[in-house]
Amino acid sequence: MPAMYKVRPLHGAGVLAEHLPTCMYPLPNLHRAPGAAASPQEEVDPSLQALESRQEEILKRLYELKSAVDGLSKMIQTPDADFDVTNIIQTDEFSPLAANGADLDLMLGKDYGALKDVVINANPSLPPLSLLVIHNLLCERYKILSAVHTHSSVKSVPENLLKCFGEQTKKQPRHEYQLGFTLIWKDVPKPQMKFSVQTMCPIEGEGNIARFLFSLLGQKHNAVTSTLIDGWVDTALFQLKEGSSKERGAVLRSMNAALGRSPWLVGAELTLADVVAWCSLQHTGTANSAPANVHRWSKSCENLAPFSSVMKLLS
């Protein structure tokens, strides 16, 4: 079949080179053998490398700033907290946490650059002693930023409750702490806790809050032991602390029998059951008249620093 038209061939490399455009950016040679040195035209421009590094640094700074703002938003979105926001993060870098900080990341989820905040509302007429003891236990393991505030619904709070966390003399940058612990004295029927206001509903009740906070200490128990601990916590709160005199007597007898078999309520080590039961016993005012084993156990608790500091609030 004859061709429809003819194209005159172009001869000579000079003609092609003469018509190549110069306004396009160069591309690497895809036909070069692997490992062969790149031509000077194919080397990365140092100014481009500097621009990429600067972009990565800006993105990193923006991510850190976003994390810091997320941490502050927890305070802003907590309507009951009258926070002092004068100590906002003002540094450019975040110091690495201590080795045991990895435990909090594992249990609470990693939140890069933002301090994890626990906010508790409690009535000063019936202070949740167990939460104060657990706060002291947590302070022995983590770097905690503690604060006490008074809500407008409460007219006055005893001086010892306003200083229940001791004198907070050392003011370090917020990001150097591992956990924020804020107690707000407020007119509420029972203690309330907010941890993550974006993703988590408030936790109510001293026992439930105590379970959450005590779990941060990392104690691990099997199903039987965990069930026994939960049983003692409920018994201490609903029968020993809030029950009738008959119910209190029955609980004290059960405690006396259990403490006759082991130094603590559940086995050979201190658990949440001991913390809540001891605090409930203090609320009843019958610690000195308790059975022999309970009295001995109560003194063992008081000999521990986290308990002895709370004893000062009862005087």
Beta strands, then each sheet from edge to edge (+ up, - down):
strand 1: 116-122
strand 2: 144-150
strand 3: 179-185
strand 4: 192-194
strand 5: 203-204
sheet 1: 2+ 3+ 1+ 4- 5+
end
